[in-house]
Amino acid sequence: MARILKVALATAGTAIAVAAAFFLHPRDGARRRAVAGAAVRRESDSVAALVGTAVDPRSHRTRTRDDAALAGRARLALEMGVGTGAEHLSIRAERGVVRIRGEVDDIADIGRYETVVRAVSGVRDVDNLLRVRVTDAVRPQPLFA
């Protein structure tokens, strides 16, 4: 078993040395690295085309910053457009989809809040999870048989 491990390590070391000599050659190394990089980019583009929108080349940090800015713009639009009541809502954004969650006093407010958020630039879709606040006066009474 030890002999097999030694042979495997020697083979791996030789392969690494040959690859390093090939790509780090003083005269031809730069061209070889450019050709290899282009091949990797072509393969990456092919995989991205097959996968579709699941591959996002932007970094997570940039996307998170953009999402936070979009949520802030949506909150500001709600506060300016509808006034009081919007400060108690939860507003989150992810890849252009804004999620509004919370309770409102009137059923007409649900559609109005969604319309205001849809008008914000950068919003692709709105996930409206608003519901009407139920008070004791309108809370349904359970039926007993």
N, C-alpha and C positions, 0 to 999 in steps of 0.2 A: 504494500500500500504506500509506503514512504517513497519507493522508487517511482510510482505513478505520479505522486504529487510533485516530486522533483522534476520529472520530465514535463509535466503540465506547466509548472512555474518557469522552467527554462524556455519553453515554447512561447509562453505569453511574453516573457521579457524580450525574446528575439523579435517577436511581431511588433512590439512597441518601439524597439530600436530601429527596425526597418521603416516603420511609418514615420518616425521622427526624422530619420535621414532623408526620406522621400520628400516630406513637406517642408523641411528646414534647409534644403539644399541652397547654397549661396546664390546660385545663378537661376535655377528653375523653380525654387520653392514658392515664390510669390505667385507665379502663374498657376502652379498646381493647387495652391490654397484657394485661389480665385475660382478655378474650375470646380473644385470640390464644394465650395460655398454656394455656387450657382446651382449645382445639382441638389444640394440640400434644400435650397429655397424652392426649387421646382417641385420637389417631392412634398414639401410643406404646403405649397399652394394647392397641389393635387389633393392632399388629405383634407385641407380646409374646404375645397370645393365639394368633396364628397360628404363631409360632415355638415356643411352649411353654416348657419348662424351660430351654432354651438361654439365655434372657435371665434374668440374675440381677441384681436391682436393687441388691444389696449391693455395696459396694466391694470391690476385690481385697484391700485391706489388712485389712479386717474378716474376710473369709473366710480369709485366711492365718493370722490370729491365732486364729480359732476352730479351724482345722485343727490348728495346733500344740498348742493346749490339749487337743484330743481325742486326739491321738497321745500326749501326756503322761499323760493319764488311762488310756489303754489300756496303756501301759508300766507304770504304777504298779499297775494291776490284775493284770497278768501277774506282776510281781515279788512281789506279795502273795499271789496265788493259786497260783502254781506254784513260787515260790522261785528256786533257782539254775538257770541255763541261759537265763533270759529276757533277761539283760543283753547277750547276744551277738546278739540279734535286731535286725533293722532294722524299725522301725515308722513308717509314714507314714500320714497321713490327708488325704483330699481330698473335700470336700463330703459328709462323713459316711461315706465308705467308707474303712475302715482296711485297709492292706496290711501283712501280716506276712511277712517274708522272712528266711530263715536255715536253720540246720541243727539238728536235734534228735537225741537219742540213741535214742529209741524211737518206733515208728510210732504208738503210742497217744497220745503227746504232741501230735501234730499236731491231732487232734480236740479234745483237752482245751484247748490254747491257744486255738483258735478259739472254743470255748464261753465261755471266760473273757472274751475280747475282745467277743463279741456281747452280753454282759451289761452292758457299760459304757453309761451313758446318752449318747445322741447318736449312737451307732453305727447307721447304716442298713444297712450290709452289711460283710462281711469278705472281703477278697481274700487267701486263704490260699496263700502261696507257700513254705510250709515243706517241707523234705525231710529224709529220714533221713540222718544222717551215716554215710558208708560208711568203714569201717576196713579195714585190710589183711587182717584175719581173715575178713571176709565179702565182700571184693571179688571179683567173679567173674573167673575166669581165662579169657583168650581161647582159643578153640578153633582149632587149626590142622589143616588137612586134609592 
